[in-house]
Amino acid sequence: MKAMTVRGLNDSLAEKLKQTAKQEGKSVNQLVIETLKKKFN
C-alpha cells in the first residue's frame, strides 16, 4: 500500500476530520480512505 501526506490542511478542516472520525468510531486515516473510495470508486 502507498502512503500519502496531505499538506496545507487548515486547522478548521483538520478539526472537522478529527471530530467526524471520532463520532464514527474511526481513525482519521480510515475516514479519509472511505471518503476517497466513495468519491473515486
DAHU-V921391 format. One line per field, one symbol per residue. ss: DSSP state (H for helix, E for strand, L for the rest). phi: phi as a letter, one per 30 degrees, with the letter a starting at -180 (. if undefined). burial: 1 if it has 9 or more other ideal C-beta (glycine too) atoms within 8 Angstrom, else 0. A space follows every 10 residues. Layout:
BEGIN
ss = ???
phi = ???
burial = ???
END
This chain:
BEGIN
ss = LLLLLLLLLL HHHHHHHHHH HHHHLLLHHH HHHHHHHHHH L
phi = .dcbcccidd eddddddddd dddcibddee dddddddddc c
burial = 0000000000 0001001101 1000000101 1101000000 0
END
